[in-house]
């Protein structure tokens, strides 16, 4: 068994798991771990817990709990990040690059600075990297991110009045579709279902599964339904959470009345089930007539013994050189063309013409 601890490298973002070893850690502690960037300063998000299953790859161990020197070094790195952000933003403005700088990150070992930016198209920042490397005397890395990652780094307040989900508890971005908004009967106005980043709100996915299950137990808007009393009507309004349905009941040809029912008291076609393809499937079957499967199979006539196949004639192993080359004797022999070449390479009749030409020359 392995003691696993979850950590973050920033206040918000993805969580990573490390082997806690024998260290006594709790949520909120600062630790030093090793990742692909080298040694990094991390924050413990949850106390260690035992992992009973085996991981595909062995987990890296937590090096140590952060000391006072580590805390001071991390504070210095934060000050360097602020200065690097200001300098980089000025250089971007001087060179007129079409990119938006989001943040700067100073690696704990001070060997590299990472700049995060957003851009609509590809940006040629080779000259910018050269100037930044000459300014800070360290490795420079430019990393392009999306608008969702930008919002996670910058933070903000949502339309609900609370801090953004991606800045608090969300660790990964799950796909969100417009279908989820339709299932929850929300307004499809982009301004109401879009978040600070301009994309569909991540919270639409939180209740998507619950609405999918509840929608299966209520009829669709505009669907014809029948009540327990036998009255028929059209659905005009739905309350999915309360499972209440408003139906416009047809009393007479000219009189209609709006009534509210529980979804369980209505008879309608359930969602998600296809109608039988056979048109006679809904008709009651005659009880007196046995099904085709129940009918006794008629005793079939004994199969006739198969006639022995006619064995083909034995193949001729060889033919006389003078024998006819025709394979099928029933077919008439093909007529030979008059233009068949003779042994000398010419056509028939050409020899007589050549002899006549010779006699003329001799004459």
C-alpha positions as CSV (number, residue, x, y, z in Angstrom):
1,X,0.0,0.0,0.0
2,X,1.1,3.5,-0.9
3,X,0.3,6.8,0.9
4,X,-0.8,9.2,-1.7
5,X,-1.2,13.0,-1.3
6,X,-2.8,15.4,-3.8
7,X,-1.0,18.7,-4.5
8,X,-1.4,21.8,-6.7
9,X,1.3,24.0,-8.1
10,X,-1.0,27.1,-8.2
11,X,-4.0,28.3,-6.2
12,X,-6.3,26.8,-8.9
13,X,-5.8,24.2,-11.6
14,X,-5.2,20.5,-11.9
15,X,-4.3,18.3,-8.9
16,X,-1.4,15.9,-9.1
17,X,-0.7,12.9,-6.9
18,X,2.6,12.1,-5.2
19,X,3.9,9.5,-2.8
20,X,3.8,11.0,0.7
21,X,6.1,8.4,2.2
22,X,6.5,8.7,5.9
23,X,5.8,12.5,6.0
24,X,3.0,13.7,8.2
25,X,1.1,16.1,5.9
26,X,-2.2,17.9,6.1
27,X,-4.2,20.1,3.8
28,X,-2.7,23.5,3.4
29,X,1.0,22.4,3.9
30,X,3.7,23.6,1.6
31,X,6.0,20.9,0.1
32,X,8.8,20.5,-2.3
33,X,8.2,17.9,-5.1
34,X,9.9,17.1,-8.3
35,X,8.1,17.3,-11.7
36,X,9.2,17.6,-15.3
37,X,10.3,21.2,-14.7
38,X,12.6,20.1,-11.8
39,X,12.0,20.9,-8.2
40,X,8.7,22.7,-7.6
41,X,6.9,24.4,-4.7
42,X,3.4,22.9,-4.2
43,X,0.4,23.2,-1.9
44,X,-1.3,20.1,-0.3
45,X,-5.0,20.0,-1.1
46,X,-6.0,16.9,0.8
47,X,-4.4,14.8,3.5
48,X,-2.6,11.6,2.5
49,X,-4.7,8.4,2.0
50,X,-3.8,4.9,1.3
51,X,-3.9,3.6,-2.3
52,X,-4.7,-0.1,-2.5
53,X,-4.5,-0.5,-6.3
54,X,-1.3,-0.4,-8.3
55,X,-0.5,2.6,-10.5
56,X,0.6,2.2,-14.1
57,X,3.7,4.3,-13.4
58,X,5.4,4.6,-10.0
59,X,4.5,7.8,-8.2
60,X,7.2,10.4,-7.5
61,X,7.9,11.0,-3.9
62,X,7.5,14.2,-2.0
63,X,11.0,15.5,-1.3
64,X,10.4,17.4,1.9
65,X,8.2,19.8,3.7
66,X,9.0,23.4,2.7
67,X,11.4,25.1,5.1
68,X,11.7,28.8,5.8
69,X,14.4,29.2,3.1
70,X,12.0,27.6,0.6
71,X,9.3,30.0,1.6
72,X,11.6,33.0,1.2
73,X,12.8,31.7,-2.2
74,X,9.2,31.3,-3.3
75,X,8.4,34.8,-2.3
76,X,11.3,36.1,-4.3
77,X,10.1,34.1,-7.3
78,X,6.7,35.8,-7.1
79,X,8.4,39.2,-7.2
80,X,10.4,38.1,-10.2
81,X,7.2,37.0,-12.0
82,X,5.7,40.5,-11.5
83,X,8.7,42.2,-13.0
84,X,8.9,39.6,-15.9
85,X,5.2,40.2,-16.6
86,X,5.7,44.0,-16.9
87,X,8.8,43.8,-19.1
88,X,7.3,41.2,-21.4
89,X,4.1,43.3,-21.8
90,X,6.2,46.4,-22.8
91,X,8.2,44.4,-25.3
92,X,5.0,43.0,-26.9
93,X,3.7,46.5,-27.3
94,X,6.9,47.8,-28.8
95,X,7.1,45.0,-31.4
96,X,3.3,45.2,-32.1
97,X,2.7,41.5,-31.7
98,X,-1.0,40.4,-31.8
99,X,-1.0,38.4,-28.6
100,X,-2.4,38.9,-25.1
101,X,-0.1,38.1,-22.1
102,X,-1.9,36.3,-19.3
103,X,0.8,35.5,-16.7
104,X,4.4,34.7,-16.0
105,X,5.8,31.8,-14.0
106,X,9.2,31.6,-12.5
107,X,10.4,28.0,-12.0
108,X,11.4,27.3,-8.4
109,X,15.0,26.5,-9.4
110,X,15.1,29.9,-11.2
111,X,16.4,28.2,-14.4
112,X,13.5,29.1,-16.6
113,X,10.6,31.6,-16.9
114,X,7.4,30.6,-18.6
115,X,5.1,33.2,-20.2
116,X,1.4,32.2,-20.9
117,X,-0.4,34.1,-23.6
118,X,-3.5,33.8,-25.9
119,X,-3.7,34.6,-29.6
120,X,-6.1,34.0,-32.4
121,X,-3.4,33.0,-34.9
122,X,0.2,31.8,-34.9
123,X,2.7,34.5,-33.6
124,X,6.3,34.8,-34.5
125,X,7.9,35.7,-31.2
126,X,11.5,34.7,-31.9
127,X,12.8,38.2,-31.5
128,X,10.8,38.7,-28.3
129,X,12.4,35.6,-26.8
130,X,15.9,36.8,-27.6
131,X,15.3,40.2,-25.9
132,X,13.7,38.5,-22.8
133,X,16.6,36.0,-22.6
134,X,19.1,39.0,-22.7
135,X,17.1,40.8,-20.0
136,X,16.7,38.0,-17.5
137,X,19.7,35.8,-18.4
138,X,17.7,32.6,-18.2
139,X,15.7,30.2,-20.4
140,X,12.5,31.6,-21.8
141,X,9.5,29.6,-22.8
142,X,6.4,31.0,-24.5
143,X,3.3,28.8,-24.0
144,X,-0.1,29.5,-25.8
145,X,-3.2,28.6,-23.8
146,X,-7.0,28.7,-24.4
147,X,-9.6,31.1,-23.1
148,X,-10.7,28.7,-20.4
149,X,-7.2,28.4,-19.0
150,X,-6.9,32.2,-19.1
151,X,-10.0,32.5,-16.9
152,X,-8.7,29.9,-14.5
153,X,-5.5,31.9,-14.0
154,X,-7.1,35.3,-13.8
155,X,-10.1,34.3,-11.7
156,X,-13.4,36.2,-11.4
157,X,-17.0,36.2,-10.2
158,X,-19.7,34.3,-12.1
159,X,-23.3,35.5,-12.8
160,X,-24.4,33.5,-9.7
161,X,-22.4,35.9,-7.5
162,X,-19.8,33.3,-6.4
163,X,-16.2,32.7,-7.4
164,X,-15.8,30.9,-10.7
165,X,-15.9,27.1,-10.5
166,X,-12.7,26.7,-12.5
167,X,-10.9,28.8,-9.9
168,X,-12.1,26.8,-6.9
169,X,-12.9,23.1,-7.0
170,X,-12.7,22.1,-10.7
171,X,-9.6,20.2,-11.6
172,X,-10.3,19.4,-15.3
173,X,-12.5,20.9,-18.0
174,X,-15.3,18.6,-19.1
175,X,-17.0,19.0,-22.5
176,X,-20.2,21.0,-22.4
177,X,-22.8,21.1,-25.3
178,X,-25.9,23.2,-26.2
179,X,-27.9,20.0,-25.8
180,X,-27.4,20.2,-22.0
181,X,-29.0,23.7,-22.0
182,X,-32.0,22.4,-24.0
183,X,-32.5,19.5,-21.7
184,X,-32.7,21.9,-18.7
185,X,-35.2,24.1,-20.5
186,X,-32.9,27.1,-20.3
187,X,-32.9,30.2,-22.5
188,X,-30.6,29.7,-25.5
189,X,-29.5,33.3,-25.4
190,X,-25.7,33.2,-25.5
191,X,-25.4,36.0,-23.0
192,X,-27.3,33.9,-20.3
193,X,-25.6,30.5,-20.8
194,X,-22.1,31.7,-21.5
195,X,-19.5,32.2,-18.8
196,X,-16.8,34.8,-18.2
197,X,-14.5,33.1,-20.8
198,X,-17.2,33.4,-23.5
199,X,-17.8,29.6,-23.7
200,X,-20.8,27.6,-22.4
201,X,-20.9,27.6,-18.6
202,X,-19.2,24.6,-17.0
203,X,-22.0,24.3,-14.4
204,X,-24.4,23.2,-17.1
205,X,-22.8,19.8,-16.8
206,X,-23.4,19.5,-13.1
207,X,-27.1,18.7,-13.4
208,X,-27.2,17.3,-16.9
209,X,-27.4,13.7,-15.8
210,X,-30.3,14.4,-13.4
211,X,-32.3,16.3,-16.0
212,X,-31.8,13.4,-18.5
213,X,-33.3,11.0,-16.1
214,X,-36.2,13.3,-15.1
215,X,-37.1,14.2,-18.7
216,X,-37.8,10.5,-19.4
217,X,-40.8,10.6,-17.0
218,X,-42.5,13.6,-18.5
219,X,-44.1,14.2,-21.9
220,X,-42.7,16.6,-24.5
221,X,-43.9,20.1,-25.1
222,X,-46.9,20.1,-27.5
223,X,-47.5,16.3,-27.2
224,X,-50.9,14.9,-27.1
225,X,-51.6,13.1,-23.8
226,X,-54.5,11.3,-22.1
227,X,-55.6,11.6,-18.5
228,X,-56.8,8.8,-16.3
229,X,-60.4,10.0,-16.7
230,X,-60.0,9.6,-20.5
231,X,-59.8,13.2,-21.5
232,X,-57.2,14.3,-24.1
233,X,-55.2,17.4,-24.3
234,X,-52.0,19.1,-25.4
235,X,-49.0,19.8,-23.1
236,X,-48.4,23.5,-22.7
237,X,-45.9,23.8,-19.8
238,X,-43.5,21.5,-17.9
239,X,-41.9,21.6,-14.5
240,X,-39.4,18.9,-14.7
241,X,-38.1,19.1,-11.1
242,X,-41.6,19.0,-9.5
243,X,-42.8,16.5,-12.2
244,X,-45.9,18.7,-12.9
245,X,-47.4,19.2,-16.3
246,X,-50.0,21.7,-17.6
247,X,-52.4,20.3,-20.2
248,X,-54.9,22.1,-22.3
249,X,-57.9,19.8,-22.0
250,X,-60.4,19.6,-25.0
251,X,-63.9,19.6,-23.4
252,X,-65.9,20.4,-26.6
253,X,-65.1,21.5,-30.0
254,X,-65.0,25.1,-28.9
255,X,-64.3,24.8,-25.2
256,X,-60.9,24.1,-23.7
257,X,-59.6,24.2,-20.2
258,X,-56.0,24.5,-18.8
259,X,-55.4,22.0,-16.0
260,X,-52.3,20.9,-14.1
261,X,-51.5,17.2,-13.5
262,X,-48.8,15.0,-12.0
263,X,-46.7,13.4,-14.7
264,X,-47.5,10.0,-13.2
265,X,-51.3,10.6,-13.8
266,X,-50.9,11.0,-17.6
267,X,-50.7,8.5,-20.4
268,X,-48.2,9.3,-23.0
269,X,-45.5,7.8,-25.2
270,X,-42.3,7.5,-23.0
271,X,-39.2,9.0,-24.3
272,X,-36.2,7.0,-25.5
273,X,-38.4,4.1,-26.7
274,X,-38.8,3.6,-30.5
275,X,-42.2,2.5,-31.9
276,X,-42.3,-1.1,-33.2
277,X,-41.5,-1.2,-36.9
278,X,-44.2,-3.8,-37.6
279,X,-47.6,-2.0,-38.2
280,X,-49.6,-4.9,-36.9
281,X,-47.6,-4.9,-33.6
282,X,-50.2,-2.9,-31.8
283,X,-53.2,-5.0,-33.0
284,X,-54.4,-7.7,-30.6
285,X,-53.6,-11.2,-31.8
286,X,-56.4,-13.8,-32.2
287,X,-56.3,-16.1,-29.2
288,X,-57.8,-19.0,-31.2
289,X,-55.1,-19.0,-33.9
290,X,-51.9,-20.6,-32.9
291,X,-48.7,-18.7,-33.7
292,X,-46.6,-19.9,-36.5
293,X,-43.9,-20.9,-34.0
294,X,-46.5,-23.1,-32.1
295,X,-47.7,-24.9,-35.2
296,X,-46.4,-28.4,-35.6
297,X,-43.9,-28.7,-38.4
298,X,-45.2,-30.8,-41.3
299,X,-43.2,-33.9,-41.8
300,X,-41.3,-33.2,-44.8
301,X,-40.9,-35.7,-47.6
302,X,-37.8,-37.8,-47.5
303,X,-35.1,-36.1,-49.3
304,X,-34.3,-37.7,-52.6
305,X,-31.0,-39.3,-52.7
306,X,-28.7,-37.1,-54.6
307,X,-27.8,-38.4,-58.0
308,X,-24.1,-39.1,-58.4
309,X,-22.4,-36.4,-60.1
310,X,-21.2,-37.1,-63.6
311,X,-17.6,-37.5,-63.5
312,X,-15.8,-35.5,-66.1
313,X,-13.9,-37.1,-68.9
314,X,-10.3,-37.9,-68.1
315,X,-8.1,-35.2,-69.3
316,X,-5.9,-35.9,-72.2
317,X,-2.4,-36.1,-71.2
318,X,-1.0,-35.3,-74.6
319,X,-1.9,-34.9,-78.2
320,X,-0.2,-35.9,-81.4
321,X,1.5,-33.1,-83.1
322,X,-0.7,-33.6,-86.1
323,X,-3.9,-33.8,-84.2
324,X,-6.4,-31.0,-84.3
325,X,-5.9,-28.3,-81.7
326,X,-9.6,-27.7,-81.3
327,X,-10.7,-28.2,-77.6
328,X,-14.5,-28.6,-78.1
329,X,-15.4,-30.8,-81.1
330,X,-19.0,-29.5,-81.1
331,X,-18.0,-25.9,-81.9
332,X,-17.1,-25.1,-85.6
333,X,-13.5,-24.5,-86.3
334,X,-12.5,-20.8,-86.7
335,X,-11.6,-19.7,-90.1
336,X,-8.1,-18.7,-90.6
337,X,-7.4,-15.2,-91.6
338,X,-6.0,-14.6,-95.1
339,X,-3.4,-12.3,-93.7
340,X,-1.6,-15.0,-91.8
341,X,2.1,-14.6,-91.9
342,X,4.3,-17.2,-93.6
343,X,7.5,-18.5,-92.5
344,X,9.5,-15.8,-94.2
345,X,7.7,-13.1,-92.2
346,X,5.4,-11.8,-95.1
347,X,1.8,-12.3,-95.8
348,X,0.4,-14.8,-98.3
349,X,0.4,-13.4,-101.7
350,X,3.4,-11.1,-101.0
351,X,5.8,-13.7,-102.4
352,X,4.2,-13.7,-105.9
353,X,4.4,-9.9,-106.0
354,X,8.0,-9.9,-105.0
355,X,8.8,-12.5,-107.7
356,X,7.1,-10.4,-110.4
357,X,9.1,-7.4,-109.3
358,X,12.3,-9.4,-109.7
359,X,11.5,-10.5,-113.2
360,X,10.9,-6.9,-114.2
361,X,14.3,-5.9,-112.8
362,X,16.0,-8.7,-114.7
363,X,14.2,-7.6,-117.9
